[in-house]
C-alpha cells in the first residue's frame, strides 16, 4: 500500500486540479420565472470564449414550448493581443401547458470543448381574468383594428371549416437576398385543450428568420367568429429560379365537448374545470407556396459582393496613434436592412504601408416591425511598417437596392494614423581602430650557426622510403587532387546558383526550425517559438520563390507563388494564407500565443510542408 501511495496522491492531484480559465462558457436565463398561458417569455443564451468566433447553442427538443428565434448580438474585444468573443442569442418561448415547465440544459461545442447550462424552471399560470364592463357602458374601442381575413381564409370559412391553417407571402416574386415575409395563421372557432404545437415548413432555395412575437386576435368570417394566432418569418432566396415553402403543420388537442365559448373571458378557467373532458389530437397543414426568384440585373460594380437590401458603411481604427510594428484594430461596419448573415467583407485596398490580415466578423441582428435589420462588423489587424502619417484609403462597398432596382456604391471616409518609431533604436557599433601604433622598425640582423659540421643528406633516404611503398598508396595524392578539383567546381557552381541550393535546402531548414520551436514550446517559451515559426515560414516561402516574401503583402506573395508554380492549387494557396495569418497574428499579438496554440501551429506547419513539397516543384 505504501508503494502505491505516491501514485494515488498524483491521481488525486490531477482530479482536484481545476483549469486556470474556462475557454468556452455558456449561460441561460429567462426574463421572468412566471408567465401566463396566453403570453410569451424570452430566453437569452450567452456564449463566450477566448477565440475569434464561438459556436451557436444547440437547443434541445422543448415539447412544452413553441420556440422562435428573436435575434442576436455579438461583441468582440482585442486587448493586449487577447481576443474575447461574447454572443447573446435571444429566443421567444410560447408555453403550451399549465404548471411548472422545465427548459432542458442547452449545450455548445466548438470541436474541442463542450459547455452546458443548468436546467431552468418556469411556472405557467392561467390567463388573467378581464373585468366585465359595468352597465351601462360606452362602447369600448378596440386596441387594434382587426385584420382583414385573406381570400384563402374566407374560402375555408365558406366550406364550414371550424379549424384551419393558412400560409401567405407578401409577394410572389423577388430578387435573391430580398426579404419576403410569410404569414402563417391558425384559425379556430372551437376551444382547444392546450396551446397548439407548431412545426415550421421546409424551404427550397430559401433561408428563413423568425419574426416574433406571435400575434393573437379575433376576426369574423362569413358570420363566424374565429380566434387566430399568427406566426411570421422572413425569407431570403439563395439563387434565381423557382423557390417554394413546404407545408407548415399545427397539432392541436380538440375536446369532445366544445360547448364553451373560446371568446369567453373565463374560457381557460372553465376549460381547466372540465377535468373529465376527453379530447382528440388533430393535425392541420398549409398548402405549398411557390415563388419566382428573379436574377439580378447586369452592370454590377467591381465592389459588389452580393449584398441586397439597404445599407450604409463606415470605417474606424481603435486609436489614432500607434507605433511601427504595433497591431491596430481596424473595423469596417455594414449597417442596414437585409440578409446581413450573407454580407461578405468589402474588398480591402492595397496598403503598402501596412501588413494587413482579417481576423473576425461580428453580427448584431434586430427584428423590429417585421424587418431584419442590424449591423455586421469586419475587424482587421493593421501593422504599420514604418513611422509617419499613414492613411487608410476609402473602402468601397456596393449593394443592390431592390426597391429602386439598381446598384448603389458607397465608400468610407479615409482614416489617418500617426505612427511613431517602434521599439528601441539599434545600438551603433564603432569600428574605428583609433590611433595606430608606431611603425615597425628593424632593430638589427644577425646569423647564428648552430653547427659548423655538415650532416648526411636525408633526401635520398626519404625518396627510397617512398618508392618502397605499395603501388595503391601512390594513388592517394591523385584522389585528393581530384576531390579538391571537384569541390572547387562545386563551390563555383553553388556561388553562381544560390537560389537553386536555397530551393533544395528549404525543406531541411524548415524541419530543423520546427524541431527547435517544439523544444522551445516544451520549455515554456511560446513567444520565442511562435517568432521562430513565423520567420521560418517566410524564409521557406522566400527560398522556394527566390524572392523575399516578407517585403510583400500577402496578396502579392500569393500572386508570386502562383506565377512561380503554375501547378499550385487554390487549396495550397489557401493553406499558405491561413497559416501565414495565424502566425502573423500571434507574432504581433503575443498574448494569444498559448502553449497549446503554439503547438498546433508547429503541427500545422509540419503537415503543410509535406503538402507543399508536392506542389511547389
C-alpha positions, 0 to 999 in steps of 0.5 A: 500500500505504501508503494502505491501511495505516491501514485494515488496522491498524483491521481488525486492531484490531477482530479482536484486540479481545476483549469486556470480559465474556462475557454468556452462558457455558456449561460441561460436565463429567462426574463421572468420565472412566471408567465401566463398561458396566453403570453410569451417569455424570452430566453437569452443564451450567452456564449463566450470564449477566448477565440475569434468566433464561438459556436451557436447553442444547440437547443434541445427538443422543448415539447412544452414550448413553441420556440422562435428565434428573436435575434442576436448580438455579438461583441468582440474585444482585442486587448493586449493581443487577447481576443474575447468573443461574447454572443447573446442569442435571444429566443421567444418561448410560447408555453403550451401547458399549465404548471411548472415547465422545465427548459432542458440544459442547452449545450455548445461545442466548438470541436474541442470543448463542450459547455452546458447550462443548468436546467431552468424552471418556469411556472405557467399560470392561467390567463388573467381574468378581464373585468366585465364592463359595468352597465351601462357602458360606452362602447369600448374601442378596440386596441387594434383594428382587426385584420382583414381575413385573406381570400384563402381564409374566407374560402375555408370559412365558406366550406364550414371549416371550424379549424384551419391553417393558412400560409401567405407571402407578401409577394410572389416574386423577388430578387435573391437576398430580398426579404419576403415575409410569410404569414402563417395563421391558425384559425379556430372557432372551437376551444382547444385543450392546450396551446397548439404545437407548431412545426415550421415548413421546409424551404427550397432555395430559401433561408428563413428568420423568425419574426416574433412575437406571435400575434393573437386576435379575433376576426369574423368570417362569413358570420363566424367568429374565429380566434387566430394566432399568427406566426411570421418569418422572413425569407431570403432566396439563395439563387434565381429560379423557382423557390417554394415553402413546404407545408407548415403543420399545427397539432392541436388537442380538440375536446369532445365537448366544445360547448364553451365559448373560446371568446369567453373571458373565463374560457381557460378557467372553465376549460381547466374545470372540465377535468373529465373532458376527453379530447382528440389530437388533430393535425392541420397543414398549409398548402405549398407556396411557390415563388419566382426568384428573379436574377439580378440585373447586369452592370454590377460594380467591381465592389459588389459582393452580393449584398441586397437590401439597404445599407450604409458603411463606415470605417474606424481604427481603435486609436489614432496613434500607434507605433511601427510594428504595433497591431491596430484594430481596424473595423469596417461596419455594414449597417442596414436592412437585409440578409446581413448573415450573407454580407461578405467583407468589402474588398480591402485596398492595397496598403503598402504601408501596412501588413494587413490580415482579417481576423473576425466578423461580428453580427448584431441582428434586430427584428423590429416591425417585421424587418431584419435589420442590424449591423455586421462588423469586419475587424482587421489587424493593421501593422504599420511598417514604418513611422509617419502619417499613414492613411487608410484609403476609402473602402468601397462597398456596393449593394443592390437596392431592390426597391429602386432596382439598381446598384448603389456604391458607397465608400468610407471616409479615409482614416489617418494614423500617426505612427511613431518609431517602434521599439528601441533604436539599434545600438551603433557599433564603432569600428574605428581602430583609433590611433595606430601604433608606431611603425615597425622598425628593424632593430638589427640582423644577425646569423647564428650557426648552430653547427659548423659540421655538415650532416648526411643528406636525408633526401635520398633516404626519404625518396627510397622510403617512398618508392618502397611503398605499395603501388595503391598508396601512390594513388592517394595524392591523385584522389585528393587532387581530384576531390579538391578539383571537384569541390572547387567546381562545386563551390563555383557552381553553388556561388553562381546558383544560390537560389537553386541550393536555397530551393533544395535546402528549404525543406531541411531548414524548415524541419530543423526550425520546427524541431527547435520551436517544439523544444522551445514550446516544451520549455515554456517559451511560446513567444520565442517559438511562435517568432521562430515559426513565423520567420521560418515560414517566410524564409521557406516561402522566400527560398522556394520563390527566390524572392523575399516574401516578407517585403510583400503583402500577402496578396502579392506573395500569393500572386508570386507563388502562383506565377512561380508554380503554375501547378499550385492549387487554390487549396495550397494557396489557401493553406499558405494564407491561413497559416501565414495569418495565424502566425502573423497574428500571434507574432504581433499579438503575443498574448494569444500565443498559448502553449497549446496554440503554439503547438498546433501551429508547429503541427500545422506547419509540419503537415503543410510542408509535406503538402507543399513539397508536392506542389511547389516543384 
